[in-house]
Amino acid sequence: MRTAGGDEIYEAGQAFYWAPGHAPEALEDCEYVDFSPTKEFSEVVDHLKAQLG
């Protein structure tokens, strides 16, 4: 994960928090479970939809 504080690498079994401004980069195939507050997540989805036109 590219963040304002530098790059972070996560491995199986680790928990993490991605603060605003992160940019994911998958180095290999992976699966993860993402928990996000509904209001904030909806704002992100709306922003992404607007960028797609």
N, C-alpha and C positions, 0 to 999 in steps of 0.2 A: 504494500500500500504506500503510495506516495502521499506524504502529508507535509504540512508547513514545517514540522519539526524534523523532517527527514524521512527516509524510506524505512518501512517496517516489514518484516517477513514473519508470517504466521505458519505454524505447523499443526497437524492433527491434534485435537484435544485442547487447543488454546482458546480462551475467551478473549474478546477484544472490544474496544469501542472506537468507532471511526468518527472523529469530530468533523464538523462542516469543513469543506474544502479539500476532502480527500479525493484521490484518484486511484481506483483499483487497477491492478495489473496482475493477471494470472500467469504464473511461470510454468504451470502445468495444469491439467484438468483437475477440477476440485468440486466439492459440494460443501455447502455450509448452510446453517440456519440463521436467518436474519430476523431480529426483533427490533421494531422501530415504533416510536410513538405515532399513533394514527395521524394526528394533525400535521406533525412535521413531515412525515413520510408523504402525505398527500400533497404538501407544498412542493416537495422534490419531484414527484410524478407530474404535477401540473407544469412545472418548469421544463421538464424534459419533453413533454408533449408540445409545449409552445415552441421549443427549439426545432422540433421535427416539422413544424408547419402544419 
